């Protein structure tokens, strides 16, 4: 598996992100969907990575920089045919390491509260994320769970 920064120009990436958006709208009310579409992921304050094996897209994830110390994990998605193979864990570890290299001290994320999101919540908890209140421009929402990770509390993974 190779994880690399991506420019979001691949049709395979566009299709995976569309699947992500479709699932978010299928599982959450529209006002509670905070997933970014392709154009918003191209913003200058966002770094976007893809995991590939040969020409097969395994998954993706992004980091939205909020300020010099804090960022938010966005658009974590594993391709359906690669679920439960460690793709998301590898991507998350990579993003955490990149955040530390950028000098960030805290990561945040928002995910859904429905059962559909339980595997993601377990993944984040397994990487040290704890529940927290809303951050940035988010507000309290029964359809959202907010999590955070203090990067100074962890050792950079290899």
DSSP file (Angstrom, degrees, kcal/mol; ACC not computed):
  #  RESIDUE AA STRUCTURE BP1 BP2  ACC     N-H-->O    O-->H-N    N-H-->O    O-->H-N    TCO  KAPPA ALPHA  PHI   PSI    X-CA   Y-CA   Z-CA
    1    1 A X              0   0    0      0, 0.0     2,-0.5     0, 0.0    52,-0.2   0.000 360.0 360.0 360.0 133.3    0.0    0.0    0.0
    2    2 A X  E     -A   52   0A   0     50,-2.9    50,-2.9    52,-0.1     2,-0.5  -0.978 360.0-162.8-116.8 127.6    1.2    3.5   -0.9
    3    3 A X  E     +A   51   0A   0     -2,-0.5     2,-0.3    48,-0.2    48,-0.2  -0.951  23.8 159.8-110.2 124.2   -0.3    6.5    0.8
    4    4 A X  E     -A   50   0A   0     46,-2.2    46,-2.4    -2,-0.5    -2,-0.0  -0.976  46.5 -90.3-143.6 153.4    0.4    9.8   -1.0
    5    5 A X  E     -A   49   0A   0     -2,-0.3     2,-0.3    44,-0.2    44,-0.3  -0.334  48.1-153.9 -56.8 146.2   -0.9   13.3   -1.3
    6    6 A X        -     0   0    0     42,-2.9    42,-0.3     1,-0.1    -1,-0.0  -0.954  24.1-148.3-132.1 146.6   -3.5   13.5   -4.1
    7    7 A X        -     0   0    0     -2,-0.3    42,-0.1    35,-0.0    -1,-0.1   0.346  43.5-121.4 -95.4   6.0   -4.8   16.3   -6.3
    8    8 A X  S    S+     0   0    0     40,-0.1    34,-0.1     1,-0.1    33,-0.0   0.775  79.0 119.0  63.1  29.6   -8.3   14.9   -6.5
    9    9 A X        +     0   0    0      4,-0.0     2,-0.2     5,-0.0    -1,-0.1   0.573  40.7 102.6-100.1 -10.8   -8.2   14.6  -10.3
   10   10 A X     >  -     0   0    0      1,-0.1     4,-2.2     2,-0.0     3,-0.2  -0.531  68.1-139.8 -76.9 135.4   -8.7   10.8  -10.7
   11   11 A X  H  > S+     0   0    0     -2,-0.2     4,-2.4     1,-0.2     5,-0.2   0.839 105.7  57.8 -58.6 -32.6  -12.1    9.5  -11.7
   12   12 A X  H  > S+     0   0    0      2,-0.2     4,-2.1     1,-0.2    -1,-0.2   0.896 106.9  46.9 -66.3 -39.0  -11.6    6.7   -9.1
   13   13 A X  H  > S+     0   0    0      2,-0.2     4,-2.6     1,-0.2     5,-0.2   0.922 111.6  51.0 -67.2 -44.3  -11.2    9.3   -6.3
   14   14 A X  H  X S+     0   0    0     -4,-2.2     4,-1.9     1,-0.2    -2,-0.2   0.908 111.3  48.6 -59.4 -42.2  -14.2   11.2   -7.5
   15   15 A X  H  X S+     0   0    0     -4,-2.4     4,-2.2     2,-0.2    -1,-0.2   0.905 111.2  49.3 -65.9 -41.9  -16.3    8.0   -7.5
   16   16 A X  H  X S+     0   0    0     -4,-2.1     4,-2.0     1,-0.2    -2,-0.2   0.908 111.8  48.8 -64.7 -41.4  -15.2    7.0   -4.0
   17   17 A X  H  X S+     0   0    0     -4,-2.6     4,-2.5     2,-0.2    -1,-0.2   0.855 109.4  52.7 -67.1 -34.1  -16.0   10.5   -2.6
   18   18 A X  H  X S+     0   0    0     -4,-1.9     4,-2.9    -5,-0.2    -2,-0.2   0.903 107.9  50.9 -67.4 -40.0  -19.4   10.4   -4.3
   19   19 A X  H  X S+     0   0    0     -4,-2.2     4,-2.5     2,-0.2    -2,-0.2   0.910 109.7  52.1 -59.6 -41.4  -20.1    7.0   -2.6
   20   20 A X  H  X S+     0   0    0     -4,-2.0     4,-2.2     2,-0.2    -2,-0.2   0.946 111.7  44.6 -59.9 -50.5  -19.0    8.7    0.7
   21   21 A X  H  X S+     0   0    0     -4,-2.5     4,-2.5     1,-0.2     5,-0.2   0.912 111.4  53.8 -61.0 -43.6  -21.4   11.6    0.2
   22   22 A X  H  X S+     0   0    0     -4,-2.9     4,-1.5     1,-0.2    -1,-0.2   0.917 110.4  47.0 -58.3 -44.1  -24.2    9.2   -0.9
   23   23 A X  H  X S+     0   0    0     -4,-2.5     4,-1.7     2,-0.2    -1,-0.2   0.884 109.9  53.4 -65.8 -38.3  -23.8    7.2    2.3
   24   24 A X  H  X S+     0   0    0     -4,-2.2     4,-1.6     1,-0.2    -2,-0.2   0.924 112.0  44.1 -63.6 -43.0  -23.7   10.3    4.5
   25   25 A X  H  < S+     0   0    0     -4,-2.5    -1,-0.2     1,-0.2    -2,-0.2   0.759 112.3  54.0 -73.4 -23.8  -27.0   11.5    3.0
   26   26 A X  H  < S+     0   0    0     -4,-1.5    -1,-0.2    -5,-0.2    -2,-0.2   0.795 118.6  33.5 -75.8 -29.0  -28.5    8.0    3.3
   27   27 A X  H  < S+     0   0    0     -4,-1.7     2,-0.3    -3,-0.1    -2,-0.2   0.598 118.8  43.3-105.9 -13.2  -27.7    7.7    7.0
   28   28 A X  S  < S-     0   0    0     -4,-1.6     5,-0.1    -5,-0.2    -1,-0.1  -0.948  86.6 -98.6-134.0 151.7  -28.0   11.3    8.3
   29   29 A X    >   -     0   0    0     -2,-0.3     3,-2.4     1,-0.1     4,-0.3  -0.391  44.2-110.9 -62.5 148.2  -30.5   14.2    7.9
   30   30 A X  G >  S+     0   0    0      1,-0.3     3,-1.4     2,-0.2    -1,-0.1   0.845 117.6  56.8 -52.4 -38.4  -29.2   16.7    5.3
   31   31 A X  G 3  S+     0   0    0      1,-0.3    -1,-0.3     3,-0.0    -2,-0.1   0.630 107.2  50.9 -71.0 -10.3  -28.5   19.4    8.0
   32   32 A X  G <  S+     0   0    0     -3,-2.4     2,-0.7    -8,-0.1    -1,-0.3   0.306  82.7 105.1-107.5   6.7  -26.3   16.9    9.8
   33   33 A X    <   +     0   0    0     -3,-1.4   111,-0.0    -4,-0.3    -8,-0.0  -0.806  35.4 167.4 -91.0 118.1  -24.1   16.0    6.9
   34   34 A X        +     0   0    0     -2,-0.7    -1,-0.1     2,-0.1     2,-0.1   0.231  30.0 127.7-114.4  11.0  -20.7   17.6    7.2
   35   35 A X        -     0   0    0    -14,-0.1     2,-0.3   -15,-0.1    -2,-0.0  -0.411  56.8-126.1 -68.4 145.0  -18.9   15.7    4.5
   36   36 A X        -     0   0    0     -2,-0.1   -15,-0.1     1,-0.1     2,-0.1  -0.721  15.9-132.9 -94.8 141.8  -17.1   17.8    1.9
   37   37 A X     >  -     0   0    0     -2,-0.3     4,-1.8     1,-0.1     3,-0.3  -0.320  37.7 -89.4 -83.4 176.1  -17.6   17.4   -1.8
   38   38 A X  H  > S+     0   0    0      1,-0.2     4,-0.6     2,-0.2     3,-0.1   0.874 125.2  50.4 -54.8 -45.3  -14.8   17.2   -4.3
   39   39 A X  H >4 S+     0   0    0      1,-0.2     3,-0.9     2,-0.2    -1,-0.2   0.888 110.4  49.3 -65.9 -38.5  -14.6   21.0   -4.9
   40   40 A X  H >4 S+     0   0    0     -3,-0.3     3,-1.3     1,-0.2    -1,-0.2   0.797 103.8  60.4 -71.7 -27.3  -14.4   21.8   -1.2
   41   41 A X  H 3< S+     0   0    0     -4,-1.8    -1,-0.2     1,-0.2    -2,-0.2   0.643  94.2  65.9 -72.5 -13.2  -11.7   19.3   -0.7
   42   42 A X  T << S+     0   0    0     -3,-0.9    -1,-0.2    -4,-0.6    -2,-0.2   0.385  74.2 125.2 -87.3   4.3   -9.5   21.2   -3.1
   43   43 A X  S X  S-     0   0    0     -3,-1.3     3,-1.7     1,-0.1    -3,-0.0  -0.277  73.2-117.9 -63.0 150.0   -9.4   24.2   -0.8
   44   44 A X  T 3  S+     0   0    0      1,-0.3    -1,-0.1     3,-0.0    -3,-0.0   0.703 111.4  60.3 -65.8 -19.0   -5.8   25.4    0.1
   45   45 A X  T 3  S+     0   0    0     19,-0.0    20,-3.1     2,-0.0     2,-0.4   0.292  94.4  82.5 -91.0  11.8   -6.3   24.6    3.8
   46   46 A X  E <   - B   0  64A   0     -3,-1.7     2,-0.4    18,-0.2    18,-0.2  -0.960  57.6-163.7-121.8 132.5   -6.9   20.9    3.1
   47   47 A X  E     - B   0  63A   0     16,-2.4    16,-2.6    -2,-0.4     2,-0.4  -0.943  15.3-163.5-108.2 134.9   -4.4   18.1    2.5
   48   48 A X  E     - B   0  62A   0     -2,-0.4   -42,-2.9   -42,-0.3     2,-0.3  -0.977   5.4-170.8-127.5 128.2   -5.9   15.0    0.9
   49   49 A X  E     -AB   5  61A   0     12,-3.1    12,-2.0    -2,-0.4     2,-0.4  -0.885   4.9-161.6-119.1 149.0   -4.3   11.6    0.8
   50   50 A X  E     -AB   4  60A   0    -46,-2.4   -46,-2.2    -2,-0.3     2,-0.5  -0.959  13.4-140.0-124.5 147.6   -5.2    8.4   -1.0
   51   51 A X  E     +AB   3  59A   0      8,-2.6     7,-3.2    -2,-0.4     8,-1.2  -0.934  29.3 179.5-105.0 126.6   -4.1    4.8   -0.4
   52   52 A X  E     -AB   2  57A   0    -50,-2.9   -50,-2.9    -2,-0.5     2,-0.4  -0.919  26.4-164.0-126.6 150.2   -3.3    2.9   -3.5
   53   53 A X  E >  S- B   0  56A   0      3,-2.1     3,-2.2    -2,-0.3     2,-0.3  -0.928  78.0 -49.1-130.6 110.4   -2.1   -0.6   -4.3
   54   54 A X  T 3  S-     0   0    0     -2,-0.4   -52,-0.1     1,-0.3     0, 0.0  -0.501 123.3 -25.7  56.4-123.7   -1.0   -0.6   -7.9
   55   55 A X  T 3  S+     0   0    0     -2,-0.3     2,-0.6    -3,-0.1    -1,-0.3   0.219 115.0 108.0 -99.8  15.3   -3.9    1.1   -9.7
   56   56 A X  E <   -B   53   0A   0     -3,-2.2    -3,-2.1   -44,-0.0     2,-0.5  -0.839  65.6-139.0 -99.5 118.8   -6.5    0.1   -7.2
   57   57 A X  E     +B   52   0A   0     -2,-0.6    -5,-0.2    -5,-0.2     3,-0.1  -0.656  22.9 177.8 -76.9 119.6   -7.8    2.9   -4.9
   58   58 A X  E     -     0   0A   0     -7,-3.2    21,-2.8    -2,-0.5     2,-0.3   0.815  54.4 -50.2 -92.7 -35.8   -8.1    1.5   -1.4
   59   59 A X  E     -BC  51  78A   0     -8,-1.2    -8,-2.6    19,-0.3    -1,-0.3  -0.985  46.4-133.7 177.4-179.6   -9.2    4.6    0.5
   60   60 A X  E     +BC  50  77A   0     17,-2.7    17,-2.4    -2,-0.3     2,-0.3  -0.961  12.6 178.7-152.5 166.6   -8.8    8.3    1.3
   61   61 A X  E     -B   49   0A   0    -12,-2.0   -12,-3.1    -2,-0.3     2,-0.3  -0.950  11.1-152.1-168.3 155.8   -8.6   10.8    4.1
   62   62 A X  E     -BC  48  74A   0     12,-2.8    12,-2.1    -2,-0.3     2,-0.4  -0.887   9.3-144.5-135.4 162.9   -8.0   14.5    4.5
   63   63 A X  E     -BC  47  73A   0    -16,-2.6   -16,-2.4    -2,-0.3     2,-0.7  -0.984  11.4-160.4-129.8 118.0   -6.8   17.0    7.0
   64   64 A X  E     -BC  46  72A   0      8,-3.2     8,-2.7    -2,-0.4     2,-0.5  -0.892  16.8-140.5-100.7 116.6   -8.4   20.5    7.2
   65   65 A X  E     + C   0  71A   0    -20,-3.1     6,-0.3    -2,-0.7     3,-0.1  -0.651  24.1 175.7 -80.1 121.8   -6.1   22.9    8.9
   66   66 A X        -     0   0    0      4,-2.2     2,-0.3    -2,-0.5     5,-0.2   0.815  67.7 -25.9 -92.8 -37.3   -8.0   25.3   11.3
   67   67 A X  S    S-     0   0    0      3,-1.9    -1,-0.4     0, 0.0     3,-0.3  -0.925  83.8 -72.4-162.6 178.6   -5.1   27.2   12.7
   68   68 A X  S    S+     0   0    0     -2,-0.3     3,-0.1     1,-0.2    -3,-0.0   0.658 130.9  31.6 -60.7 -13.6   -1.3   26.5   13.3
   69   69 A X  S    S+     0   0    0     35,-0.2    36,-2.8     1,-0.1    37,-2.0   0.648 114.8  53.9-114.2 -20.6   -2.1   24.1   16.2
   70   70 A X  E     + d   0 106A   0     -3,-0.3    -4,-2.2    34,-0.2    -3,-1.9  -0.919  50.7 166.4-128.5 144.4   -5.4   22.4   15.3
   71   71 A X  E     -Cd  65 107A   0     35,-1.8    37,-1.9    -2,-0.4     2,-0.4  -0.939  24.7-129.0-146.2 167.6   -6.8   20.5   12.4
   72   72 A X  E     -Cd  64 108A   0     -8,-2.7    -8,-3.2    -2,-0.3     2,-0.4  -0.966  17.1-128.7-124.3 135.1   -9.8   18.3   11.5
   73   73 A X  E     +Cd  63 109A   0     35,-2.9    37,-0.5    -2,-0.4     2,-0.3  -0.706  37.9 176.3 -80.4 131.0   -9.8   14.9    9.9
   74   74 A X  E     +C   62   0A   0    -12,-2.1   -12,-2.8    -2,-0.4   -39,-0.1  -0.899  46.5  16.1-132.0 158.3  -12.3   14.8    7.0
   75   75 A X  E     +     0   0A   0     -2,-0.3     2,-0.5   -14,-0.2    -1,-0.1   0.756  63.2 174.5  53.6  37.2  -13.4   12.4    4.3
   76   76 A X  E     +     0   0A   0    -15,-0.2     2,-0.3    -3,-0.1   -15,-0.2  -0.647  15.2 157.4 -72.5 123.6  -12.1    9.2    5.8
   77   77 A X  E     -C   60   0A   0    -17,-2.4   -17,-2.7    -2,-0.5     2,-0.4  -0.974  31.7-157.2-153.2 133.8  -13.4    6.5    3.4
   78   78 A X  E     -C   59   0A   0     -2,-0.3   -19,-0.3   -19,-0.2     5,-0.1  -0.930  35.9-107.8-108.6 136.3  -12.4    3.0    2.6
   79   79 A X    >   -     0   0    0    -21,-2.8     3,-2.6    -2,-0.4     4,-0.2  -0.387  32.6-118.7 -59.7 138.0  -13.4    1.5   -0.7
   80   80 A X  G >  S+     0   0    0      1,-0.3     3,-1.4     2,-0.2    -1,-0.1   0.842 112.2  55.2 -50.9 -43.1  -16.1   -1.1   -0.1
   81   81 A X  G 3  S+     0   0    0      1,-0.3    -1,-0.3     0, 0.0    -2,-0.1   0.558 110.0  48.6 -71.6  -5.6  -14.1   -4.0   -1.5
   82   82 A X  G X >S+     0   0    0     -3,-2.6     3,-1.0   -24,-0.2     5,-0.5   0.226  78.4 133.8-118.0  13.2  -11.2   -3.2    0.9
   83   83 A X  T < 5S+     0   0    0     -3,-1.4    -3,-0.0    -4,-0.2    -4,-0.0  -0.312  70.7  18.7 -61.9 147.6  -13.2   -2.9    4.2
   84   84 A X  T 3 5S+     0   0    0      1,-0.1    -1,-0.2    -6,-0.0    -2,-0.0   0.763  94.4 105.5  63.1  30.0  -11.7   -4.6    7.2
   85   85 A X  T < 5S-     0   0    0     -3,-1.0    -2,-0.1     0, 0.0    -1,-0.1   0.289  98.9 -99.2-116.3   6.4   -8.2   -4.9    5.7
   86   86 A X  T  >5S+     0   0    0     -4,-0.1     4,-2.1     3,-0.0     5,-0.2   0.547  85.4 126.4  89.8   7.2   -6.5   -2.2    7.7
   87   87 A X  H  ><S+     0   0    0     -5,-0.5     4,-2.7     2,-0.2     5,-0.2   0.954  75.3  45.2 -63.5 -50.7   -6.8    0.5    5.1
   88   88 A X  H  > S+     0   0    0      1,-0.2     4,-2.9     2,-0.2     5,-0.2   0.896 112.5  51.9 -62.5 -40.4   -8.5    3.1    7.4
   89   89 A X  H  > S+     0   0    0      2,-0.2     4,-2.4     1,-0.2    -1,-0.2   0.911 111.3  47.4 -62.6 -41.7   -6.1    2.3   10.2
   90   90 A X  H  X S+     0   0    0     -4,-2.1     4,-2.3     2,-0.2    -2,-0.2   0.921 113.8  47.3 -65.4 -43.7   -3.1    2.9    7.9
   91   91 A X  H  X S+     0   0    0     -4,-2.7     4,-2.7     2,-0.2    -2,-0.2   0.922 112.6  49.1 -62.7 -44.3   -4.6    6.1    6.5
   92   92 A X  H  X S+     0   0    0     -4,-2.9     4,-2.6     2,-0.2     5,-0.2   0.923 111.3  48.9 -63.9 -44.0   -5.4    7.4   10.0
   93   93 A X  H  X S+     0   0    0     -4,-2.4     4,-2.4    -5,-0.2    64,-0.2   0.914 112.0  50.2 -59.7 -42.8   -1.9    6.6   11.3
   94   94 A X  H  X S+     0   0    0     -4,-2.3     4,-2.5     2,-0.2    -2,-0.2   0.925 111.4  47.4 -61.6 -45.8   -0.4    8.4    8.2
   95   95 A X  H  X S+     0   0    0     -4,-2.7     4,-2.5     2,-0.2    -2,-0.2   0.902 111.3  51.0 -65.5 -41.2   -2.6   11.5    8.8
   96   96 A X  H  X S+     0   0    0     -4,-2.6     4,-2.1     2,-0.2    -1,-0.2   0.932 111.7  47.8 -60.8 -45.5   -1.7   11.6   12.5
   97   97 A X  H  X S+     0   0    0     -4,-2.4     4,-2.2     1,-0.2    -2,-0.2   0.906 111.7  49.6 -62.7 -41.7    2.0   11.4   11.7
   98   98 A X  H  X S+     0   0    0     -4,-2.5     4,-1.7     2,-0.2    -1,-0.2   0.894 108.5  53.7 -64.1 -39.3    1.7   14.1    9.0
   99   99 A X  H  <>S+     0   0    0     -4,-2.5     5,-2.2     1,-0.2     4,-0.3   0.913 108.6  48.9 -61.4 -42.7   -0.2   16.3   11.5
  100  100 A X  H ><5S+     0   0    0     -4,-2.1     3,-1.6     1,-0.2    -1,-0.2   0.907 108.6  53.2 -63.3 -41.3    2.7   15.9   14.0
  101  101 A X  H 3<5S+     0   0    0     -4,-2.2    -1,-0.2     1,-0.3    -2,-0.2   0.818 105.0  55.8 -63.0 -29.9    5.2   16.8   11.3
  102  102 A X  T 3<5S-     0   0    0     -4,-1.7    -1,-0.3    -5,-0.1    -2,-0.2   0.514 120.0-112.7 -78.4  -4.9    3.2   20.0   10.5
  103  103 A X  T < 5 +     0   0    0     -3,-1.6    -3,-0.2    -4,-0.3    -2,-0.1   0.607  63.1 154.6  83.1  12.1    3.6   20.9   14.2
  104  104 A X      < -     0   0    0     -5,-2.2    -1,-0.2    -6,-0.2   -34,-0.2  -0.406  28.9-166.5 -70.4 150.6   -0.1   20.5   15.0
  105  105 A X        +     0   0    0    -36,-2.8    46,-2.1     1,-0.3    47,-0.8   0.561  66.5  33.4-113.8 -14.3   -0.9   19.8   18.6
  106  106 A X  E     -dE  70 150A   0    -37,-2.0   -35,-1.8    44,-0.3     2,-0.3  -0.985  57.3-162.7-150.3 135.4   -4.6   18.7   18.4
  107  107 A X  E     -dE  71 149A   0     42,-2.7    42,-2.3    -2,-0.3     2,-0.3  -0.870  10.8-173.2-111.9 149.1   -6.8   16.9   15.9
  108  108 A X  E     -dE  72 148A   0    -37,-1.9   -35,-2.9    -2,-0.3     2,-0.3  -0.878   3.0-178.9-129.8 164.2  -10.6   16.9   15.8
  109  109 A X  E     -dE  73 147A   0     38,-1.8    38,-2.4    -2,-0.3     2,-0.4  -0.973  17.2-145.2-158.5 158.2  -13.2   15.0   13.9
  110  110 A X  E     + E   0 146A   0    -37,-0.5     2,-0.3    -2,-0.3    36,-0.2  -0.986  25.6 166.0-122.2 135.8  -17.0   14.8   13.5
  111  111 A X  E     - E   0 145A   0     34,-2.6    34,-3.3    -2,-0.4    -2,-0.0  -0.905  38.5 -84.6-140.4 170.6  -18.7   11.6   12.7
  112  112 A X  E     - E   0 144A   0     -2,-0.3    32,-0.3    32,-0.2     9,-0.1  -0.286  19.2-141.8 -76.7 162.3  -22.3   10.4   12.8
  113  113 A X        +     0   0    0     30,-1.3    31,-0.1     3,-0.0    -1,-0.1   0.504  69.3 104.0 -98.7  -7.3  -24.1    9.0   15.9
  114  114 A X  S >  S-     0   0    0     29,-0.3     3,-2.0     1,-0.1     4,-0.2  -0.295  88.6-104.9 -74.1 160.9  -26.0    6.3   14.0
  115  115 A X  G >  S+     0   0    0      1,-0.3     3,-1.9     2,-0.2     4,-0.4   0.792 115.5  72.9 -56.5 -30.1  -25.0    2.6   14.2
  116  116 A X  G 3  S+     0   0    0      1,-0.3     3,-0.4     2,-0.1    -1,-0.3   0.809  97.5  49.9 -52.6 -31.3  -23.5    2.9   10.6
  117  117 A X  G <> S+     0   0    0     -3,-2.0     4,-2.4     1,-0.2     3,-0.3   0.439  79.4  99.4 -92.6  -0.9  -20.7    4.9   12.1
  118  118 A X  H <> S+     0   0    0     -3,-1.9     4,-2.5    -4,-0.2     5,-0.2   0.885  80.4  52.9 -57.4 -42.3  -19.7    2.5   14.9
  119  119 A X  H  > S+     0   0    0     -4,-0.4     4,-2.1    -3,-0.4    -1,-0.2   0.906 111.0  48.0 -60.2 -37.8  -16.8    1.0   13.1
  120  120 A X  H  > S+     0   0    0     -3,-0.3     4,-2.7    -4,-0.2    -2,-0.2   0.929 110.6  50.7 -66.4 -43.9  -15.4    4.4   12.5
  121  121 A X  H  X S+     0   0    0     -4,-2.4     4,-2.7     1,-0.2     5,-0.2   0.912 110.4  49.9 -60.1 -42.4  -15.8    5.4   16.1
  122  122 A X  H  X S+     0   0    0     -4,-2.5     4,-2.2    -5,-0.2    -1,-0.2   0.896 109.9  51.6 -62.9 -40.1  -14.0    2.2   17.2
  123  123 A X  H  X S+     0   0    0     -4,-2.1     4,-0.8    -5,-0.2    -2,-0.2   0.950 112.1  45.4 -59.8 -49.8  -11.2    3.0   14.8
  124  124 A X  H ><>S+     0   0    0     -4,-2.7     5,-2.4     1,-0.2     3,-0.9   0.910 112.7  49.8 -64.2 -42.7  -10.8    6.5   16.2
  125  125 A X  H ><5S+     0   0    0     -4,-2.7     3,-1.8     1,-0.2    -1,-0.2   0.887 106.1  57.5 -62.5 -37.4  -11.0    5.3   19.8
  126  126 A X  H 3<5S+     0   0    0     -4,-2.2    -1,-0.2     1,-0.3    -2,-0.2   0.704 105.6  51.1 -65.3 -19.4   -8.3    2.7   19.0
  127  127 A X  T <<5S-     0   0    0     -3,-0.9    -1,-0.3    -4,-0.8    -2,-0.2   0.225 129.9 -93.7-101.9  12.2   -6.0    5.5   17.9
  128  128 A X  T < 5S+     0   0    0     -3,-1.8    22,-0.3     1,-0.3    -3,-0.2   0.474  73.1 148.1  96.6   2.0   -6.5    7.5   21.1
  129  129 A X      < -     0   0    0     -5,-2.4     2,-0.3    -6,-0.2    -1,-0.3  -0.472  27.4-161.8 -72.5 142.2   -9.4    9.8   20.2
  130  130 A X  E     -F  148   0A   0     18,-2.7    18,-2.7    -2,-0.2     2,-0.1  -0.867  26.5 -96.9-119.1 156.1  -11.7   10.8   22.9
  131  131 A X  E     +F  147   0A   0     -2,-0.3    16,-0.3    16,-0.2     2,-0.3  -0.427  50.2 164.0 -69.4 147.5  -15.2   12.3   22.8
  132  132 A X  E     -F  146   0A   0     14,-2.3    14,-0.6    -2,-0.1     3,-0.1  -0.852  37.0 -84.7-148.1-178.6  -15.5   16.1   23.1
  133  133 A X        -     0   0    0     -2,-0.3    -1,-0.1     1,-0.2    12,-0.0  -0.264  66.0 -60.4 -84.3 178.5  -17.9   18.8   22.5
  134  134 A X        -     0   0    0     12,-0.1     2,-0.3    -2,-0.1    -1,-0.2  -0.235  57.9-166.2 -57.8 150.2  -18.5   20.7   19.2
  135  135 A X    >   +     0   0    0      4,-0.1     3,-2.5    -3,-0.1    -1,-0.0  -0.819  48.8   2.3-133.4 171.3  -15.4   22.5   17.8
  136  136 A X  T 3  S-     0   0    0      1,-0.3    -2,-0.0    -2,-0.3   -70,-0.0  -0.227 132.2 -22.3  48.2-127.0  -14.8   25.1   15.1
  137  137 A X  T 3  S+     0   0    0      2,-0.0    -1,-0.3     0, 0.0    -3,-0.1   0.364 107.6 117.2 -95.6   6.1  -18.1   26.1   13.6
  138  138 A X    <   -     0   0    0     -3,-2.5     2,-0.3     1,-0.0     3,-0.0  -0.338  47.7-157.2 -69.8 154.0  -20.0   22.9   14.6
  139  139 A X        -     0   0    0     -5,-0.0    -4,-0.1    -6,-0.0    -2,-0.0  -0.870  38.0 -72.6-125.3 163.9  -22.9   23.1   17.0
  140  140 A X        +     0   0    0     -2,-0.3     2,-0.3    -6,-0.1     5,-0.1  -0.313  58.7 171.0 -56.9 134.3  -24.4   20.4   19.3
  141  141 A X    >   -     0   0    0      3,-0.3     3,-1.9     1,-0.1    -1,-0.0  -0.959  38.0-142.7-151.6 124.6  -26.3   17.9   17.1
  142  142 A X  T 3  S+     0   0    0     -2,-0.3    -1,-0.1     1,-0.3    -2,-0.0   0.685 104.9  57.4 -65.2 -14.8  -27.8   14.6   18.2
  143  143 A X  T 3  S+     0   0    0    -31,-0.1   -30,-1.3   -30,-0.1     2,-0.4   0.399 101.5  69.6 -93.6   2.3  -26.7   13.1   14.8
  144  144 A X  E <   -E  112   0A   0     -3,-1.9     2,-0.4   -32,-0.3    -3,-0.3  -0.919  56.8-163.8-123.8 146.9  -23.1   14.0   15.4
  145  145 A X  E     -E  111   0A   0    -34,-3.3   -34,-2.6    -2,-0.4     2,-0.4  -0.990  15.5-152.4-122.6 138.0  -20.3   12.8   17.7
  146  146 A X  E     -EF 110 132A   0    -14,-0.6   -14,-2.3    -2,-0.4     2,-0.3  -0.891  14.6-177.8-113.2 141.2  -17.2   14.9   18.1
  147  147 A X  E     -EF 109 131A   0    -38,-2.4   -38,-1.8    -2,-0.4     2,-0.3  -0.940   5.8-167.1-137.7 156.9  -13.8   13.5   19.0
  148  148 A X  E     -EF 108 130A   0    -18,-2.7   -18,-2.7    -2,-0.3     2,-0.4  -0.974   8.2-161.5-143.9 157.6  -10.3   14.9   19.6
  149  149 A X  E     -E  107   0A   0    -42,-2.3   -42,-2.7    -2,-0.3     2,-0.7  -0.974  16.5-142.3-140.8 123.3   -6.7   13.7   20.0
  150  150 A X  E >   -E  106   0A   0     -2,-0.4     3,-1.3   -22,-0.3   -44,-0.3  -0.786  11.8-158.0 -84.9 115.4   -3.9   15.6   21.7
  151  151 A X  G >  S+     0   0    0    -46,-2.1     3,-1.2    -2,-0.7   -45,-0.2   0.742  86.9  65.4 -70.6 -23.5   -0.9   15.0   19.5
  152  152 A X  G 3  S+     0   0    0    -47,-0.8    -1,-0.3     1,-0.2   -46,-0.1   0.696  96.4  60.3 -70.0 -16.7    1.6   15.8   22.3
  153  153 A X  G <  S+     0   0    0     -3,-1.3     2,-0.3     2,-0.0    -1,-0.2   0.492  99.4  66.0 -89.0  -4.3    0.2   12.8   24.2
  154  154 A X  S <  S-     0   0    0     -3,-1.2     2,-0.4    -4,-0.2   -26,-0.0  -0.842  76.5-124.1-121.8 157.6    1.2   10.2   21.5
  155  155 A X        -     0   0    0     -2,-0.3     2,-0.1     1,-0.1    -2,-0.0  -0.788  42.2-100.6 -93.7 138.6    4.4    8.9   20.1
  156  156 A X        -     0   0    0     -2,-0.4     2,-0.1     1,-0.1    -1,-0.1  -0.391  40.9-132.3 -60.5 128.8    4.8    9.2   16.3
  157  157 A X              0   0    0    -64,-0.2    -1,-0.1    -2,-0.1    -3,-0.0  -0.412 360.0 360.0 -80.6 159.3    4.0    5.8   14.7
  158  158 A X              0   0    0     -2,-0.1    -1,-0.1   -61,-0.0    -2,-0.1   0.411 360.0 360.0 -97.8 360.0    6.2    4.2   12.1
